[in-house]
Amino acid sequence: MNEDAVKNWLMKANNDLKTAKDEIVTDEPATDTVCFHAQQYVEKSLKAFLIYNGKEIKRIHDIAVLIRECTEIDEDFNQLFKIEADKLTDYAIEIRYSEEFYIPSIDEAKDAIEIAERVKYFILGKLKNKGFENA
């Protein structure tokens, strides 16, 4: 386990969540940006957990695949499907590169942040006794 890599991934993830939370409270928030950064938080924090557990991370954005990989280590990660964390995957690629122009609603952006916050609570709970609770 590369402790520095885990800390760096969690720091980058936290910066993404901060960006999403800061942007949502502005006048006329860029909701596509909010949703993208919420997705990035979930993706990076799942990758941090995988790195912590000595797994090679793939250059993918598919949250469902990452959750399944985490589930191989800890079955509790199935709970992330119940909060629909995997639905954030669309914000990684579809919203940025789709031929169809789509801007999420403010409620959708707030929902994305809420999911990211729930994932944060879950993952930090898994890493709490390992020195990463403040990462």
Stockholm file with secondary structure:
# STOCKHOLM 1.0

chainA/1-135         MNEDAVKNWLMKANNDLKTAKDEIVTDEPATDTVCFHAQQYVEKSLKAFLIYNGKEIKRIHDIAVLIRECTEIDEDFNQLFKIEADKLTDYAIEIRYSEEFYIPSIDEAKDAIEIAERVKYFILGKLKNKGFENA
#=GR chainA/1-135 SS CCHHHHHHHHHHHHHHHHHHHHHHTSSSCCHHHHHHHHHHHHHHHHHHHHHHTTCCCCSCCCHHHHHHHHHHHCGGGGHHHHTTGGGGGGGTTHHHHCSSCCCCCHHHHHHHHHHHHHHHHHHHHHHGGGTCTTC
#=GC SS_cons         CCHHHHHHHHHHHHHHHHHHHHHHTSSSCCHHHHHHHHHHHHHHHHHHHHHHTTCCCCSCCCHHHHHHHHHHHCGGGGHHHHTTGGGGGGGTTHHHHCSSCCCCCHHHHHHHHHHHHHHHHHHHHHHGGGTCTTC
//
